[in-house]
């Protein structure tokens, strides 16, 4: 019995080099299934058997194809990593057909995991490359939100920053180098949420050695497209310098508690921010701001001020100002040379306080004479303060506490009027003492003392008291303000208070007086002089 010729089933040969793509594998399986069906039919195998065989092969291809829809798809590595070698993945390619001007061309996008040259060095990259048929041009469209997350979720002991997103340019410094702008989100503190801060970071990175001439900035606004080389042609609206930074400090832009929307307009010229003043600037005005933003100040002169009464002209301080109400000042100081150094009204020795007399024929003056005595010149009949008959100035008040309740010059119990003495060695004060007595130059103001020639005895005073004799004699010692300057600068008289007995007075010195009389009589005495 003759045998049927042997039936040779076609072999399934899958491409191995270069690494096949999934679409290629599916196409090969489909072609093999068609060849198997044809072979079986030609050798007498029933159509049903051939169809079952072909269907089984096609089911294999369909299962591989369906892995895109419902199953996992794995693109394996080109090899198994060793201690010295890592391996990239196979390439997943997407192909389009692009007319290049004369012929159709393969326009492909390829996705691949690339590893560094050795183990645990730099990690890996997922690269998406575009074919050179279009010069690398093209766009990656993502029609959804995108998230670049952290390397882990925060725990009770650690917070995490985001991974970074880099924009990469390439430059040549003898070898191919890369310059990156890196975006990232940092979270501080490193754990917990006390004073939590989220910072968007944008900073430059160079892979080569950074040279002193390198700079980095980023621009905002303007128009144009991104060229392959150089900056866009149009000028940007803003350029912010980001490198180099040499001072180690940070400039912070802060939105304060505004009460309305604000617009900050930059001038049409180079400028700097104004530096705040670090010390007081009392009585000074701004003259200019230099190129570094430093403010320059100076004290204005009287000629720099405008007359507020008439609205024009310089203020001349020598002219008497007119005050419509009371004036409260710490002190009124004369413009004469060598005014008094203390007091509410501080005058020089030649200054006077003057009034016009009623006849309008002269002035009534209050001043100090050559002997440092207060004098009234000009025919004063007396000093008479009456009511409120001053129309221009109501009064002049001291700024001390508890001033007089009425009068023209209102002072407290401790205020003084002072003049400089003729020798310019000290001040003479008109004041009052604790017993409410008027004093001048420290002495109670009293009747003047003259000698026989009519010469005023300056700084005169009176001492009066009693003393009891012992054995017909007694010596009195004058101390403090009671003492006189010498034995001849005063006169002392005495009488016996006990009986009509004579008393002898001996002026031993300015501070010692001896009385000689009878027994233990009481002697009353009075001494006048300076």
HUMOGI-V451941 format. One record per helix or strand of 2 or more residues. SS is the DSSP state (2 for helix, 1 for strand). FROM is the first residue (numbers start at 0). TO is the last residue. If there is no record, write none. Layout:
ss=SS from=FROM to=TO
ss=SS from=FROM to=TO
This chain:
ss=2 from=21 to=41
ss=2 from=46 to=65
ss=1 from=91 to=98
ss=1 from=103 to=114
ss=1 from=123 to=129
ss=2 from=131 to=133
ss=1 from=164 to=171
ss=1 from=175 to=187
ss=1 from=196 to=205
ss=1 from=215 to=219
ss=1 from=237 to=242
ss=1 from=284 to=288
ss=1 from=294 to=297
ss=2 from=301 to=303
ss=1 from=326 to=328
ss=1 from=331 to=332
ss=1 from=344 to=346
ss=1 from=352 to=355
ss=1 from=362 to=367
ss=1 from=373 to=376
ss=1 from=395 to=397
ss=1 from=408 to=409
ss=1 from=416 to=419
ss=1 from=426 to=431
ss=1 from=437 to=439
ss=1 from=442 to=443
ss=1 from=460 to=467
ss=1 from=472 to=476
ss=2 from=479 to=481
ss=1 from=489 to=495
ss=1 from=503 to=508
ss=1 from=511 to=515
ss=1 from=521 to=528
